Amino acid sequence: MANKTQEVGGIHFPFPFTPYSIQKDFMAELYQVLEAGKIGIFESPTGTGKSLSLICGALSWLRDFEQKKHQEEARLLETGTIPLSDGTEQPPSLSSSCKETPDTPRPAGEPDWVTQYVQKKEERDLVDRLKEEQVRRKKREERLQQIRHNAQLKYAARRARREEEEMERLLRLSREMLAAGAEAEPREQLACGEEELVLAEYESDEEKGAASGVDEDEDDPEEEHVTKIYYCSRTHSQLAQFVREVQRSPFGKDTRLVSLGSRQNLCINEDVKTLGSAQLINDRCMEMQRSKHEKSKAEEEKPKRRRPEHRAACPFYSYEQLHLLRDQVLVGVKDIEQLVALGKEARACPYYGSRFAIPAAQLVVLPYQMLLHAATRRAAGIRLQGQVVLIDEAHNLVDTITGIHSAEVSGAQLCQAHSQLLQYMERYGKRLKAKNLMYIKQLLYLLEKFVTVLGGNIKQNPNTQSLSQTGTELKTINDFLFESQIDNINLFKVRRYCERSMISRKLFGFTERYGTVLAASREQPRLAGFQHFLQSLQPAVTKTPVTPVEEGEAGVPRLASPLMHIESFLAALTTANQDGRVILSRQGSLSQSSLKFLLLNPAVHFAQVVKECRAVVIAGGTMQPVSDFREQLLACAGVEAERVVEFSCGHVIPPDNILPLVVCSGPSSQQLEFTYQKRELPQMMDETGRILCNLCTVVPGGVVCFFPSYEYQRQVYAHWDKSGLLARLAVRKKIFQEPKRANQVEQVLMEYSRCIKCCGQAGGTVTGALLLSVVGGKMSEGINFSDNLGRCVVMVGMPYPNIKSPELQEKMAYLDQTLPRGPGQPPPGKALVENLCMKAVNQSIGRAIRHQKDFASIVLLDQRYARPSILGKLPAWIRDRVEVKATFGLAFAAMRKFHREKSVLS
C-alpha cells in the first residue's frame, strides 16, 4: 500500500492512499482539537474511513508534539534555563514530570535573593529531570532497536525458557519421588539437632525477584508515562479491527502500541482459563499472585526449618520474562490474539506484560469499561493526566457510563453473602482482630437490613419466601438509607475496608474450600449444612443433557462470591443524593426481588476524565442528536461551552445514491402513525404488510425491515401469517426473522446472504430476501448490510422507549430539574425521550450505505418523522436529502424510478 503524504494547512498527514476531501477536513480539525486541548464531538458516517482519519490525524499530532518537545528539551539542556514570565510561556510540550516552573507565586514580601535562589534551584531540578528522562528514553529506544534487529535475543530467551521448563520438570519429578517414598515408608523421626542438617526449601534469587515483583536492576527504574493516546471502543472485535487499521497505516511500523484486555481475554494459564467466568478467573489469578508474594515475604522475615506446604503460583508470572514480553509488545503493532500468541511463546503473562508496557506506549487500545471506571483505571496503571483520549463508537456513551456505574443485587445474593460471612466469622472469629470483626458485623447488619427492606427474612431460604407486597418502588439515596435503618453506618469506611481487606476475595476462597474439601468432612457437619444451603440458593434450571465432567469435578459447585456484587452496590450508595436513585423491585419471592442503584448523572464520573486529560475526542458514525453529549455529559461535568468543538462531515457517496423517504400514508390511504394505541390495530398491521409487498416488487436483493420491539414484530408476523400477507411477501422475497439468541445471529445472516446471492444468479420470481429485525436488537448495530444485502431499509414506526418505566420517568424528572430549558424548546425530559428514539433510528438506518459506490433507499413509515424537530435529529447526510411523501403513490413512484436507474447502472 503506497504512502501518500497529504499536506493540509501546513501539516503533513501520512495516508495509505489519496484520502477523500472529508477525510482531510476530519484530520485537520482533529489535529487542531488535540493541539488546543479541547473536547471534540466528531461525526463521520460509516464507510467514510473514520478509523483511518482518527489514526492518521491523531498520530500526526503526536509525531509533531514529540518533535517539538525534544527540540525544547535540547534547548533547555543547552542553555540551562527555562522560559520566564516576561512574555514567553513555558510550552505545554514538556511531560507531566516537568511542569513546575519558576512562575509559581511566591509569598508577598519575600526578598529578591530568596526568589532568585528558589528560581535557580527549580531550573536546576528541571534540567536534572530532563537529563534523567533523556537517559531513560535513550535506553528504551536502544532496547527496542535491539529486539527489532537482533534475533539472537529471541533465541537466548527461548533457550532460557527451555532451561526453566527442564528445571520445572526435574523439580516435579523430585516432588513425585518424595511423595511416593513418603507413602511407601513413613518418615523417620530425626534425632535432636539433626533437623538442622536437612536442606530448607530452596528458592533462587531469580525466583525471589519474580515473587517479590521488585526490580533488582538499578539500571531499569520505573519509566515516566510518555504523552500518549488512549483509544477505546465498545467491543474487543472493534478494537481488533482498529489495530488492523493501524497496522495497515503509514504509522504501523514505528508506533509503540499496546492492546489492553481482561484476564478472560489474555490469560494463557489453562488451569485458570477453564474456570470460565471472568470473576472466577480474576479471583484465581489474584490468589496465585498473592501466594507467590506471601511465600517470598515469609521466607525473608523468618526462615523456617520445616518445609512449608506447597501452594500453586502462576508459572507465567516471571518478572524477567514479563519485562522481556513488555519490550516485545512495544516492537511492532499487535492485536489481542497476537499478544496472546506472543505471551505463550515467551511463557509470560500477556495480561501483566501489556500493563508493564503502558508507560512507554504511544497508543493504548482498550475497552470502554477500563477507561471510564476510575477503580479499573487505577488497577490497570492508566494515568490520564495530560494525555489524549479518543472514544470511538460513542453514540451510546451516556448510557454506557450509566450502566457501568449502576449496580443491582438480588435477594438470593444478599442471603448467600450473609450466610457466607456468618460462617466465615464463626470459623475464624477468634483469629481476627477487633476491627475486622467490627466491619464484618457491620456488613452482616447491612445485608440483614437490605433483605428486611425488601420484605424478607435473612434467616429463611429466599427461594421459599413469598413477599406480601409486590411491585416497584423508587427512592432517593437518603430515603433508602433511612428506611433501611443504615443511615448511622459510614458507608465510605465500609467501602474502603472492603477494598483494602479484599474481604470478598477471602470469602470466595473460603466458600471454594468448602466446596472442594471441608464440605465432605464428617467432622464439619455445620459446614456440610452450609454447603447444602448454598446449593439451595442456586436458581432452579431445567434438566438438560450436559457434557461429561472430569472425575473429581462432579458435585463441586463453582460459586463466585456474591459479596463482590454487593460491594458495587455499597459503593454506588456513596453517590451524592441528587445524582442517583434506588429502585426496590419486589417480585413475589425474595430470591427474585432486587435492589438496583440507578445513576442519574453520568457526568460525575466523566468529569475526572475531561479534567485530567489534555484533550478528549468523542467520535462515531451517527452522533446525532449531539445535545445529549453537550448537556448531560459535558456541561454537567463543568466543561465550558467554548472548549467544545463539533465536527460533522457528509458521506462519500454521490447525492443520488441514496433515497430517504418519509411516508405518511399507505396504499389504502391509511394514515401511518404507529403509536402504542394504534399500532396493534389490524388495519395498521395490514397496511404495513401491503407497503412491504409493494416495495419488494421494485427493490432488488435484500430488504431489512426494523420493528420497534420483539413483541410487536411477533404480533405483526402472526397477523400476516393468518391474513395471507406473509404468503404474498414470500412470492418476491424469502423471509427471515432476527433471532433472540445471540449465538443464532451468525447462522441467520449467512442464510440471508446466501439466499440473496443465489436469487441474483438464478433469476425467477424470488428476487432476494426480507429480514425482519428489531431496533436495538442484534441487527441494529455493528452489522454490515452493504450492496445487495441492504438495498432498502424500512423503519416501521418510531421506537420510543417505554414512557411508563420508573427509571425513565425519574431520569426525565431529574433533567427537568437540572438542565435549563431554552426558549421555544421542549422540556429536557421530553427531549431525552425524542433523542433516545432518534439515536436508535439513526443506528438502524446506518446499516446500509457502507462505501462510496453503494446505494440504497431508506423508508420511514410514520407521519411523525415529518416534524421539523424530528427531521433535525437525522444525520446531516440523510437530513439534507430526505423527501416527505404525503401519499404512498408518490413514494412508490420515487422508489421504482430510483431502483430501476441504479439497477441499470450497477
Protein Blocks (a to p, Z undefined) as FASTA:
>chain_A
ZZddddeehiacddfbdcdfklmmmmmmmmmmmmnopacdddddehilmmmmmmmmmmmm
mmmmmmmmmmmmmmmmmnopacdfehpacdfkbcfklmbcfkbccdehiafklmmmmmmm
mmmmmmmmmmmmmmmmmmmmmmmmmmmmmmklmmmmmmmmmmmmmmmmmmmmmmmmmmmm
mmmpccddddehklmmpccddddfklmmmmnopafblklccdddddddddddfblklmmm
mmmmmmmmmklmmpccdddddfklmpcbfklmmnopaklmmmmmmmmmmmmmmmmmmmmm
occfbdcddddddfklcfklmmmmmmmmmnopadfklmmmmmmmnopafklmmmmmmmmp
mbdcddfklmmpmklmmmnopafehpacddehkllmmmmmmmmmgccddfklmmmmmmmm
mmmmmmmmmmpcfklmmmmmmmmmmmmmmmmmnopafkbcfklpccfbgcdddddfklmm
mmnopmmpcfklmmmmmmmnommmmmmmmmmmmmmmmmmpmklmmlmmmmmmmmmmpccd
dddddddddehjgopacdddfklmmmmmmmmmmpcfklpccddddehiamlgccddddfb
lmlmmmmmmmmpmbdcdddfblccfklmmmmmmmmnopafklpccdddddfbdfklpccd
ddfbdfkopacdddfklmmpmklmmmmmmmmmmmmmmmghjaddddfbfklmmmmmmmmm
mnommmmmmmmpccddddfblklmmmmmmmmmmmmmmmmmngpjblbdcddddehiaklg
opacehjllmbccdehjadddfklmklmmmmmmmmmmpccdehiacfklmmmmmmmmmmm
mmmmmmgojbfkbccddddddfklmpmklmmmpcfklmmmgccdfbfklmmmmmmmmmmm
mmmmZZ
